[in-house]
Amino acid sequence: RAEETTFVCRREAASLFGVENPENVVFTFNATHALNIAIFSVVCPGMHVLISGYEHNAVTRPLHAIPGISLTVLDTPPFQPEKMLEEFSKALHNGIDAVVCNHISNVFGCIQPVGEMAALCAQRGIPFILDASQSAGLLPVSLRDLGADFIAMPGHKGLFGPQGTGLLLCGETG
C-alpha cells in the first residue's frame, strides 16, 4: 500500500508540475536536498557555472564544494527582468557549462525571467537548474512550460506540506 500511495503522490505531483513521466518526480527531504542532487548530477570539477546574484546558500555552498569550478555571478539590479535577461544572454557566450537560478529571490521577492532563461540555455545545450523554493504553489511552475532540466522545491512553503519534504522534478535530459 505504501508503494501505491507513493506512486499516486508522484502522479499527482507530475500532473501539477507538468512532468510527463511520474517517475521523474523525486521525493527529497527538502529543497536543499533536491538542489544538491541536481547540482552534483550536473556540475563536475572544471566546469563554468552561471548563477544569478540572488542565489540562496543552498545553491552557493554545494557549488563552492566542487573543486575547480569557475563561477560567474550575474550582477543585475532586482526588479528589472529585461536587464537580467540581457545580461544573462551575454554571459552565456562565455563558455558556460551549467546554470542554476532561483525563480523568485528569497530576499527581494523579484521574479526572474526563468522561462526565457531556460529557452536560451536549451538553444545552447546548457543544463538549467531552477530553484522554485519561493514560487512553487504560488506561481505556475511547470517543468514542461518553463523548460528547465531540474526544478527543486520544498514541500512546506507554498505547497503547505509538512516540514522535511521536498521535490526534485527531472526533465528527460536531466
Salt bridges, closest charged atoms under 4 A:
GLU86 OE2 - LYS90 NZ 3.47
GLU87 OE2 - LYS83 NZ 3.34
GLU87 OE2 - LYS90 NZ 3.44
ASP145 OD1 - ARG144 NE 3.98
